[in-house]
Amino acid sequence: MTNTAQAPTPPPSEGRAAHPDHLGHVIFITASAAMGGFLFGYDSSVINGAVEAIRDRYDIGSGTLAQVIAIALIGCAIGAATAGRIADRIGRIRCMQISAVLFAVSAVGSALPFALWDLAFWRIIGGFAIGMASVIGPAYIAEVAPAAYRGRLGSFQQAAIVIGIAVSQLVNYGILQLADGDQRGEIGGLEAWQWMLGVMVVPALLYGMLSFAIPESPRFLISVGKTDRAKEVLAEVEGHGVDLDHRVAEIDRAMRSEHKSTFKDLLVAGSKYRLLPIVWVGIGLSVFQQLVGINVAFYYSATLWQSVGIDPSSSFFYSFTTSIINIIGTVIAMVLVDRVGRKPLALVGSVGMAIALAFEAWAFSADLVDGKLPETQGVVALVAAHVFVLFFALSWGVVVWVFLGEMFPNRLRAAALGVAASAQWIANWAITASFPSLADWNLSGTYVIYTVFAVLSIPFVLRYVKETKGKALEEMG
């Protein structure tokens, strides 16, 4: 799963050193906000454990199944599009609390559906919460983090997402063991897959409780005239040696001078429909990130392995190990992105993904023997799947969002980010909704398609994407 959170415009005093008196408290505040990212990753990936059980319980084909899985992305898009306006009206903390409630309600509703249509409805509700969390978490962290620590604290959101993905797979695996390896096995009167979807109510409640323990964003407080409370929060996160009056005036001045970019800013001068080239590059990055098929690894991996003869318990275990590889790759990217640069990492990732996907396509082209892949192809498929996730995580999983946060000129950054994010949700939906039917048609052919997109991403990056490492945001044009 990818982080679709839009990188917010940072508050002023970006380069000023900050030494908060209680850095541990700042970390607690950041980690609490990043629980939204954890739920983002958890809710996005937990459905992986329920796919085959839903297919069996409701006796549906691949096309209908794909729509139930992918329909959450509709909620994601709506939540992401509206979260910013909601947060500006009622505050970041209230927005987090609404998101926590929606996560909890979605978990309970998804665990206790009485028909396929209401399961789909609860998936949309959960998707709306994901969309909100994808925007509010990074925005809040950027607004409360001291400038000297903003980069490191901002990475909490992405780390929380990949940890949420891994924990969801571990929980699914544990529940499956309690059900003797049967996704529809009963535990306490409910089927195993229902428990998988329902357990998310626990981190959702924790997220809600933590939201009551952290302060509102100083930026929002100033925007609604609560300057005294804003000063208290600034002293809390930046230290008591800060000139609070100056900081409040600085933030207020920055907010008043911000240009609210619109879709018209993205068009070529004198044109009603032609987007600027830099906007197309952003859309291309977002789309390629999804068209390599990364979300198949997190939505359908258990189903994928079972389709080539691996037993359910082992398939769930491999889904968990893939999530661990995702965490490792993300950490590598966080360490290297400012040292190596964005463009070299993207190119390395594209080459690695293309090779791994090609090996997967080859492995899945073999005829099944007694319902299983031959031993050699089975080993190659497993190794290649993990290598693919590793190369994605250490490159495109992180680099795309760094690029999108840096590559656009200030005058159009917000609007361009919105368009790029929308393109990413659409591409995500296309891959998620099409995989079951494509896999029924030809699993090897499906991976050939993903391989082609990985290969095409190489000349795209070489020709159209400019390195942004070490450049000030004001230099982008």
GIVENPE-V231376 format. One record per run of one state. SS is the DSSP state (@ for helix, = for strand, . for the rest). FROM is the first residue (numbers start at 0). LEN is the number of residues. If there is no record, write none. Layout:
((SS:FROM:LEN) (SS:FROM:LEN))
This chain:
((.:0:22) (@:22:27) (.:49:1) (@:50:8) (.:58:3) (@:61:9) (.:70:1) (@:71:19) (.:90:1) (@:91:20) (.:111:4) (@:115:29) (.:144:2) (@:146:32) (.:178:7) (=:185:2) (.:187:2) (=:189:2) (@:191:7) (.:198:2) (@:200:11) (.:211:6) (@:217:6) (.:223:3) (@:226:12) (.:238:5) (@:243:14) (.:257:5) (@:262:4) (=:266:1) (.:267:7) (=:274:1) (.:275:1) (@:276:15) (.:291:4) (@:295:4) (.:299:1) (@:300:7) (.:307:4) (@:311:25) (.:336:5) (@:341:23) (.:364:4) (=:368:1) (.:369:2) (=:371:1) (.:372:2) (@:374:19) (.:393:2) (@:395:11) (.:406:3) (@:409:55) (.:464:8) (@:472:3) (.:475:2))
